[in-house]
Amino acid sequence: QINVVIRSSLQNLRDKIDQLKDLLLRAVSTHQITQLEGDRRQNLVDDLLTRQKQLQASYKNEGPEPDVIRSSLMTGGIKRGVTNPWLLEESEETRGLGFDDLRQQQRRIIEEQDAGLDALSSIISRQKQMGQEIGNELDEQNEIIDDLTNLVENTDDKLRNQTRHVKMVDKKSTSCG
């Protein structure tokens, strides 16, 4: 009778995993979830499928070490480096908190992040204003430089004309004497 219950439970688990796969495929194809989230969930479904196969092998007493397989089912599997997201330790700051407490903590964190974003926004606005003022100052200084360049060119032209006049006067003065 226990064997019948175990076989039935294993088959039920396999059916539920197949349903999960179908629902996941539909959710990804209809864009209800992102491709990245679909991949993450597919990895979880694959992990469930692996564990179901391990349970099946353990039930049939197949495989080299059924006791190792049984103990690995609840400790994150045999695979090294792959962590089960359901076996993560709860952090100290959330341990013992109820649903409402967690929601309130999440709101507080979001409010702190919003305040930080507001401060960052004001800093960026101030930097934008400073950048615009620097740009305006550069435009004014460029105009001053252009004016100075024109004045220097005019002065240079006048100086050349006067130098020519002085040379002419000098030439005439040497020819007069």
Phi, psi and omega in degrees: 000321177295320178299321179296317179296317180296313179300318179296317179295319178296318178294319178299318177299315179298318179296316180296321178295318177298320177297318178300317179299315179296314179298321179294317179298318177295317182296321179289318183290331178266007177060033174286333176229160180285163179296322180297315178294323177299318178296318180298315180292325178297321177298320178294318179295319178298322178296318176298318180297318178298316180293324178296318178294323177296319177298317179299315180294321179294321179296320181275000183057039176264167178091163186290320186223087182298326180294321178295319180296316180299316182288331181283343182298324183259358182248015176106005174090173182279330185300133178275141175083353179257120182259146177270121183295342181277349182257013179287146178286142177284142182288159181298324184287340180252350183295129177087357180274144176276178182300313180295322178296319178296319179296318179296319178296320179296318177298318179298317179297318179295320178297319178296318179295320178297318178297319177297319178294322177297317178297317178297320179297318180292323178296315180295321177298317179297317179295323177298314179299317178297319179298319178294320178295320177297318178299317178297318179297319178296320177299316179297316181293326176296321177296318178298317180296318178299317178298316178297320179298315178298316179298318179295318179297317178297317179296321179297316178299315180297319180297319178295317178299315181293324178295319177298317179297318180296320179295320179295316180296319180296319180295316180292324181291328178284332180279338181286323189276000000 
